[in-house]
Every structure is written in C-alpha cells, then in structure tokens.
Amino acid sequence: MKPRLLDILEKDAPVLQVALDYTRLEDALYLASLLRREIGDKYWIAEAGTPLIKAAGISSVRYLSEVVKPVPVVADTKTADTGDLETMIASDAGATALTVLGCTLDETIEAAAKEAHRKGLALIVDMVAVRDIEKRAEEVEALGADIVELHIGIDAQRALGMTAADLYGIVKRVSDRLSVYVSVAGGIDQKSAPLLAEAGASIIVVGGAIRKSRDPAATAKTIIESIRKTRNQQ
C-alpha cells in the first residue's frame, strides 16, 4: 500500500512540517487548530513531537489527527527497537508517518518499513547522532526508508555551534543521489527554510521559529510561501 504522504510529496513538495514539541497536549492542540484554521490543509504537515508523545502519550497523535485532518500527522517516535510493534502503535493512533532512528539496527528499520508499508504509513529515518550521514542514507534507503531526515539535534547545535543551514551540501548530495525524499530539521527558521528547499529537501521541519513567534500562523505562511517559490524556480 503506497503511503498517502508520498502521494502528497510527489504532488506538492516541498512542504512545511510543524514540530509541535510541547509537553502539554492542550498547547499542541491549540496551535494545531490555529494553523489548520489560518493556513488550511495544503503544503504542511503536523508533527506530534517526541516531547509531546513522551509527556502526553501516543493518544496525542490521535487527538492531533482529529484537529488537523486531513493534514498528515507524523509521529516523531524516534523508534530504536521493536520497529514493527511501534509502527503498529503509531498506525493505530492515526499517524501518517513515524520516525525510526538511523543509528539503530538494520533489522529494526527493516521491520518498521515492512509494517509501515503494510499499514500505509511512510517511514522516516532520523539521522540524528549518525556520523556518516551520506553512507547511512544509502543503507536505510535499501532497508525500505521512504524519507531520510537530516537532523542536527539540539545538543549538537549547542556543542558544535551548528544549525540545519550547515546541512545545505549534504541535503543536495543526498537528494541528488538517492530516490528517497529528504527531510531536514534542527533550528530552521524563515531565512534557512528556502535555502534548504532549494538544496532539494522535500520536507522542511520547523519548530521553535513557529511556536515562539508572536504570530505563529503568519510565520508558517511566510515559510510556506518561501519554500513554494523554490519549487517554481526549479
């Protein structure tokens, strides 16, 4: 079964993924409902962030799906083991896609991919903490990944002084060489979003720049417009 998210990316990429990295469900649902009302149901994806899932449980994916439907919802589970079981749990909660860590075992990724495709979900492999990103991207593509997420985590940003904008070259190389879709995450804002879309990223993940904005909907609209312009230029 072809994942619905892949149909959306094939038609509309690049799209914005809003990371709802809250620890209170009501905060996530408030922003999600605001965005759904103000920017509609095209060109963006809602993400049940890892902090939200850990704090409020997998049911947060179900509630979020109800609030934003038909907007796809990514469950950022960052699965590291029992890939098939956690995929089943995410699917039952209404997720359109889930994340598995690229630094975990091949068997975990392969099991998650098989179950995801059986259920109609897209599998996103998150490259946070992966040292040789380009090599691992090739490997996880062969294991069944649909999307490779090039991700500079918060700890890495603080320690190394890096942001997702520093991934421009890797994004371009991976998107040029591989057939998987590329997602990019980690400190992205209005300035860096269009650069990464120009490099070939199909999904631009933005969290804090939207959540902390005085006008989150306006910020999200600006980012969507800026990344959509890169599509027209390609």
N, C-alpha and C positions, 0 to 999 in steps of 0.2 A: 504494500500500500504506500503510495507516494505521499510523503508528509505535506500537509497543507502549507506549512511555512515555506517550503521550497517553491511551491507554485507562486506564492506571493513575491518571493525574492526574484524569481525568474521574470516576473512581470514588472515589479516596482522598485527593485534595488537601485540605489542604496536607500535604506530605511533607518529610522532612529529607533533605538531600543532604550527605553527609560528605566533605569535601575532604581527600583523602589527599595532602597536599602534602609528601611526603617526597622525599629524594634517594636513599634506599636501598630497593630493591624489597622486601627482607625485612621492613623496618619497616612498609611499607604492607600487605603480605600478613598480617603478624601482627595488626595492628589490625583489618583487614577480617575476618579469620577469627574474631577475638574478638567483633566486633559481630554477625556472622552467627549465631554460636552463642548469644549472650546476648539479642539483640533480634529474632531471627527474620528473616523475609523480607518483612514488610509495613511500609509507611509510611516507608521510607527508600531512598535511592539512594546507591551508591558512586561516588565521583569519582576517576578517575586524574588527579591534579593536574598542572598544567603542569610544575612542577619534577620530578615523577616521570617523566613522559613524556620530558623532555629528558635526564634523568640515566640512566634505565633503558631508554628506547626504547619504541616502540609496543607491543612484546611485553608490557609491563607491563599493558596493558589486557586482553590475553588471559589472563594469569595471574590477574589480579584477577577477571575474569569467572568463571573456574573456581572460585575460592574462595568467591564470594558468591552464585552462581546459586541461584535465579532472580532475585535482586535486580538491577535495571538498573545498568549502568555507563556513566557519562558520561566521554568522553574530552575533557579540557579542553585541546584542541589550540591554541585561540586562533588559528585559521587566518586568515591575512592575504592569501593568494594561492592560486591553483590550487585553488579550492574544491571542484571535483568530484573531483580526484585525492586530496586529503587526506580527503575524505569516504569515498571508496572504501577508503583505507588503514585508517581507523578502523573501518569496517564489517567488513573482513576480519579485524580484530583482535578482533571480538566486542563492539564498543561498541553501546549502545542509543541514544546521542545523542552529538553533538560540538558544540564551540563554535567560532564564527566571530566575528571582531572586528567590531563595529558601525561602527568608523571606517574600515573597508576599503571597496573599491569595491563599488558595487551589483552589478556583474557577478559578482564573487566570491561574494557572498551568494546571488545568484540561482542560480548554478551549483551551489553547495553544497546549496541547498534542493532543487533538482531531483534531484540524485544521492541525497541523503538519503532523499527520499520514494520514489525508485525502489528503494532498498535496505531501506526500512522503518525508517529512523532518524529521530529527531526532531532538528531543527536549533535550536540555542540561539544567539542572537546576544548577545554580551557587550558591554555598553555602557561598559566601562572606557575612559576617555580621550575619551568622547563629550561634547561641551559642551552641546548642546541635546538632552537625552535624550528628551523627550516627542516632539519633531518626528521624531527619528531612529527612535523606536519605531514611529511610524505608517508611516514609509518601509519599514522592514525587514519589517513585517507584510505589506505589499503585495508584497514580494520573495519571500515564502514562508516566513519565520521561523515556527516553531511556539511558541517560548519566547523572551521577551526577558529577559535577565539584567541587572538594575540593580545595578551593581557599583562600589563605591568601592574602588579599588586601595590597596595598602599605602603606596605613595609619596604618594598623595593624602591618606590618613589622617594621615600624618606631617606633611605640609606644611600642611594646612588644619585639622588637629585635628578631622576629621570621622570619623564611623562610619556603618555602614549604618542605624543607627537614625534618622539625619538624613534618610533617604530616605522616611520614612513618607508624606509628602504626595504625592511622585512616584509611589510604589507604588500608592497609592489612585487617583490620577488615571489612570494608565496602565491599571490593572486594570479600572476602571470604563468607560473609553472604548474600549478595544481588545478584540478577541476572542482575541488570543494569551494564553498563560499567562505569568505573571510570576514570575521567579526573582529573589532578592535575595541579595547576597553582600558580604562585606567586614567583618570584625571582629564578626560576630554571636555573641552568647552567650545564656545561659539567660534573661536579662532582656529582651533586644531581640527574640528569636525570636518570641514570641507577639504582640508589638506589630505586627511586620511581617506575620505571618499574618493578623492582624485587619484590616490595611490592604488585604489582597487578594492577597498573594503566595501562589502555589501551591507554590513550592519555596523552602525556607529553607536556604541553604548555610552550613554551619558547619565550620570547620577547626580553628584553634588552640584554641578553647574545649574541644573534644573531645580532640584529640591531646595537649594539655598537661595534661589532667585527671589526677588521681590514680586515678580510676575512670572511664575513657572510656565504658564501656558504660552505667554509671549516669547519666552526664551526657547521653548520647544518648537514653536512655529518658526522662529528665526533659524534654528539649526536645521529643521526640515527643509526650509527654503534654500538654505545654503548648500546642503548636500544634494538636493534635487538639481541645482544648477550644474553640478559637476556631471550629472548624467547627460544633460543636454549638450555638454561640451565634448563628450567622448565620442 
